[in-house]
Structures are given as structure tokens and as C-alpha cells.
Amino acid sequence: MSLSKQALGLAREPTLAEPISEMGISVLPGAVRRLYPANTTIAREYQARSFILVITAGWAAFAKTLRNGSRLIVDFALPHEIAFIEFCGDGSETVTALSDVTAIELTGPVHTCFSRYPPSICEAIMLAEARRYSRITEHLAGVSRRGPIERTAHLLLELGCRAHRSVTGYPQRFECPLTQAQLADALGLSAVHVSRVLKDLRENGLVSFRNGVVELHDHAGLIKIAGFDRSYISS
């Protein structure tokens, strides 16, 4: 069976990803439909398990828990994206559904896919893996070298682009199920600090975040503050 990128919903133009063809993915060997209610654990650290999730709805977070109990969210999975669960039993991340998540699960690990799936599927998986590496690199740069306002603006712009699926424009608003505590875990800040940063951004007419909705009021201003270059999520 041969599936094109368009059938998979992974065409690069004019959007980052068109709606995924659930029927096309669900008939692949070993594919299983999954529903994860909000706040449930999809996978845990230190559990040896490998699979690939094609997210059809909902948001999930990949987090690393430290020995002192603190947590760092290293990445998010959004609708119409491919997420990777690759655990060897020695570490990795805990994956949590931030909202109700529906997905199609494909058997992993990733390196075995080339013998089981059509070339178009494998190409899409490789592209998704490369983009995840690029996102994590940017997140590391954010928590280690960008100031609190810069890193917050950068992350909100990224999430807006990914939620909107556009490679050329920025949304005016997008739904975002993150709490301030979860946003803090992604930014390497305290929840109190995040609250102050969001207040500063709102009072300067740049962005507001209320009741699960982010509104981007000044795209040019946010891009300038964050030094945002969207090529790492659209290339």
C-alpha cells in the first residue's frame, strides 16, 4: 500500500500539516486507535516501551522529572503531529495528556519502521523526528540563554505557529490548554515569575493569555523581542 504525504496530512505547503487521514494511518500494520483523557499518563519515565503516536486531537507534554521533584517540560505534541515514545528503561520522559488526546499508535521503535511501512510513511516519520530535535535545541537555548520575557515570547510564537499549522502567517489567537504551572515547567521559571512576565507582555500590548486562549496582539513586536526565526519548525 502506498500513501502520499498529502494523504498523511504532511505536505509542507501551504501549511505545516493538513488534517491527517486517520483511515489511511489506521490500516497500517499494527496501528491501534487510542484515547487518553486529560491529565492521564501516556507513558512514564524508566519504562521500556517504544511506539509512535500520530496525534489527531489534543495536546500532550513530554517532561523530565529531576531527583528533587522539579519538572522540566522538554517538548509538546500538538494535533496533526507525530510524537515519538522511545524508552530504553534507563530514563527518557514522562508523556502526559494536557487535554483529551486521540491518536493512532504505530508500533516502534523508529528504526524498525523502514521494514514495515511504505517509504512515504518513513519519510514523514524522519521529518517529524528532525523537527523534534530542532524544537528541543531551541527550547534548550531558551531556558539557558534567553531572558524570561524573550523565552516566553519565543515559546508562545512557536506554539501559535504549530497550532495554526501555517508556514507563512501568525494566528491572531489560538487555544492553549497549558496552565501557568505547566508553562513555567516548559520555560524553566517559577509560576509566579511566569505570571509577572505574562502581565508585562499584556500591559505592553504584545500578548494576552486568559481562559485557555492566547491572543497575539503584536506579531512584529513579539518576533523582535524573541529573535524568533520560524524556520526550525517549518523546514
C-alpha positions as CSV (number, residue, x, y, z in Angstrom):
1,M,0.0,0.0,0.0
2,S,1.4,3.4,-1.0
3,L,0.4,6.6,0.8
4,S,1.5,10.1,-0.3
5,K,2.5,12.9,2.0
6,Q,-0.8,14.6,1.1
7,A,-2.8,11.5,2.3
8,L,-0.9,11.5,5.5
9,G,-1.5,15.2,6.0
10,L,2.2,16.0,6.0
11,A,2.5,18.3,2.9
12,R,4.9,21.2,3.6
13,E,2.8,23.8,1.6
14,P,0.8,25.8,2.3
15,T,0.6,24.6,5.9
16,L,2.9,22.7,8.3
17,A,0.4,19.8,8.1
18,E,-3.0,19.2,6.6
19,P,-5.5,17.2,8.6
20,I,-4.2,13.7,9.0
21,S,-6.0,10.9,7.1
22,E,-7.0,8.7,10.1
23,M,-8.3,6.0,7.8
24,G,-5.1,5.8,5.9
25,I,-2.9,5.6,9.0
26,S,-5.3,3.2,10.9
27,V,-5.0,0.4,8.3
28,L,-1.2,0.3,8.6
29,P,0.2,-3.0,10.2
30,G,-0.1,-2.8,14.0
31,A,-1.9,0.5,14.1
32,V,-4.2,1.0,17.1
33,R,-6.6,3.9,17.9
34,R,-6.1,5.4,21.4
35,L,-7.9,7.8,23.6
36,Y,-6.1,9.4,26.6
37,P,-8.3,11.6,28.8
38,A,-6.9,14.9,30.0
39,N,-4.3,14.6,32.8
40,T,-3.6,10.9,32.3
41,T,-0.2,9.5,31.7
42,I,0.5,8.2,28.2
43,A,4.0,6.8,29.1
44,R,6.3,7.0,32.1
45,E,10.0,7.5,32.6
46,Y,12.0,4.4,33.2
47,Q,9.5,2.1,31.4
48,A,10.9,0.2,28.4
49,R,8.4,0.9,25.7
50,S,8.7,2.2,22.1
51,F,5.9,3.4,19.9
52,I,4.9,6.3,17.6
53,L,1.8,8.4,18.1
54,V,0.0,10.2,15.3
55,I,-1.9,12.8,17.2
56,T,-5.3,13.5,15.7
57,A,-6.6,15.8,18.5
58,G,-5.4,17.3,21.8
59,W,-2.1,18.4,23.4
60,A,0.5,16.3,25.2
61,A,3.6,17.2,27.1
62,F,7.0,15.4,27.3
63,A,8.6,16.0,30.7
64,K,11.7,15.1,32.6
65,T,11.4,14.8,36.4
66,L,14.5,15.6,38.5
67,R,15.5,13.9,41.8
68,N,14.4,17.0,43.8
69,G,10.9,16.6,42.4
70,S,11.1,19.5,40.0
71,R,10.0,19.0,36.4
72,L,11.1,20.4,33.0
73,I,8.7,20.1,30.0
74,V,11.1,19.5,27.1
75,D,8.5,19.4,24.3
76,F,4.8,19.3,23.4
77,A,2.9,17.3,20.9
78,L,0.0,19.0,19.1
79,P,-2.8,17.9,16.7
80,H,-1.7,16.6,13.3
81,E,1.9,15.9,14.6
82,I,3.9,12.7,15.0
83,A,5.2,12.0,18.5
84,F,7.8,9.5,19.5
85,I,7.9,7.3,22.6
86,E,11.4,5.8,22.7
87,F,12.3,4.4,26.1
88,C,15.2,2.1,26.8
89,G,14.3,1.7,30.5
90,D,17.2,4.0,31.7
91,G,15.4,7.4,31.6
92,S,13.6,9.3,28.9
93,E,10.5,11.3,29.5
94,T,7.0,11.1,31.0
95,V,4.3,11.9,28.5
96,T,1.1,13.4,29.8
97,A,-2.2,14.3,28.1
98,L,-2.8,18.0,28.7
99,S,-6.2,17.8,27.2
100,D,-8.2,14.9,25.8
101,V,-5.9,13.3,23.3
102,T,-6.9,11.0,20.5
103,A,-4.1,9.3,18.5
104,I,-3.2,6.4,16.3
105,E,-0.4,4.3,17.8
106,L,2.1,2.7,15.5
107,T,4.5,0.0,16.8
108,G,8.1,1.2,17.3
109,P,11.0,1.6,17.6
110,V,11.5,4.1,14.9
111,H,14.4,2.3,13.2
112,T,12.3,-0.8,12.5
113,C,9.7,1.3,10.6
114,F,11.7,1.1,7.3
115,S,10.9,-2.6,7.0
116,R,7.2,-2.3,7.9
117,Y,5.8,0.9,6.3
118,P,5.8,2.5,2.9
119,P,8.6,5.0,2.0
120,S,6.2,7.9,2.3
121,I,5.4,6.9,5.9
122,C,9.1,6.5,6.8
123,E,9.9,9.9,5.2
124,A,7.2,11.6,7.3
125,I,8.5,9.9,10.5
126,M,12.1,11.0,9.7
127,L,10.9,14.6,9.1
128,A,9.0,14.7,12.4
129,E,12.0,13.3,14.3
130,A,14.2,16.0,12.7
131,R,11.8,18.8,13.7
132,R,11.5,17.5,17.2
133,Y,15.3,17.7,17.5
134,S,15.2,21.2,16.3
135,R,12.5,22.2,18.7
136,I,14.3,20.7,21.7
137,T,17.5,22.6,20.6
138,E,15.6,25.9,20.6
139,H,14.0,25.1,24.0
140,L,17.4,24.4,25.5
141,A,18.7,27.7,24.1
142,G,15.6,29.4,25.6
143,V,16.0,28.1,29.2
144,S,19.8,28.5,29.2
145,R,20.4,31.8,27.4
146,R,17.2,33.8,26.7
147,G,15.8,36.1,29.3
148,P,12.3,35.3,30.8
149,I,10.4,37.7,28.5
150,E,12.3,36.5,25.4
151,R,11.9,32.8,26.1
152,T,8.2,33.3,26.9
153,A,7.5,35.2,23.7
154,H,9.5,32.7,21.7
155,L,7.6,29.7,23.1
156,L,4.2,31.3,22.6
157,L,5.1,32.2,19.0
158,E,6.2,28.6,18.4
159,L,3.0,27.1,19.8
160,G,1.0,29.6,17.8
161,C,2.6,28.6,14.6
162,R,2.3,24.9,15.3
163,A,-1.4,25.2,16.4
164,H,-2.2,27.3,13.4
165,R,-0.3,25.0,11.0
166,S,0.9,27.9,8.8
167,V,4.4,28.3,7.4
168,T,3.8,31.9,6.4
169,G,1.5,33.6,8.8
170,Y,0.9,34.0,12.5
171,P,-2.5,33.5,14.2
172,Q,-4.3,36.3,16.0
173,R,-5.4,33.8,18.7
174,F,-5.1,30.1,19.4
175,E,-6.4,27.7,22.0
176,C,-3.8,26.6,24.5
177,P,-4.6,24.2,27.3
178,L,-1.5,25.0,29.4
179,T,-1.8,26.1,33.0
180,Q,0.7,28.7,34.3
181,A,2.4,26.0,36.2
182,Q,2.9,23.9,33.0
183,L,4.1,26.9,31.1
184,A,6.6,27.5,34.0
185,D,7.8,24.0,33.7
186,A,8.4,24.5,29.9
187,L,10.2,27.8,30.5
188,G,12.4,26.9,33.4
189,L,10.7,29.6,35.6
190,S,8.5,29.6,38.6
191,A,4.7,30.0,38.2
192,V,5.0,33.4,40.0
193,H,7.6,34.6,37.6
194,V,5.6,33.4,34.6
195,S,2.6,35.4,35.9
196,R,4.7,38.5,36.1
197,V,6.1,38.0,32.6
198,L,2.6,37.5,31.1
199,K,1.4,40.6,32.9
200,D,4.3,42.6,31.4
201,L,3.6,41.2,27.9
202,R,-0.1,42.0,28.3
203,E,0.5,45.6,29.6
204,N,2.9,46.3,26.7
205,G,0.2,45.2,24.2
206,L,2.1,42.2,22.9
207,V,0.2,39.1,24.1
208,S,-2.5,38.0,26.5
209,F,-3.3,34.5,27.9
210,R,-6.7,34.1,29.5
211,N,-9.1,31.1,29.9
212,G,-7.1,28.8,27.7
213,V,-6.7,31.2,24.8
214,V,-3.6,33.0,23.7
215,E,-4.0,36.2,21.8
216,L,-1.0,37.6,19.9
217,H,-1.6,41.3,19.6
218,D,1.7,42.4,18.1
219,H,3.4,39.8,15.9
220,A,6.2,42.1,14.9
221,G,6.9,43.2,18.4
222,L,6.9,39.6,19.7
223,I,9.2,38.4,16.9
224,K,11.7,41.2,17.6
225,I,11.7,40.6,21.4
226,A,12.1,36.8,21.0
227,G,14.5,36.9,18.0
228,F,12.1,34.4,16.5
229,D,13.0,32.5,13.3
230,R,10.3,30.0,12.4
231,S,12.5,28.0,10.1
232,Y,13.2,25.4,12.8
233,I,9.6,24.3,12.8
234,S,8.8,24.7,9.1
235,S,11.9,23.4,7.3
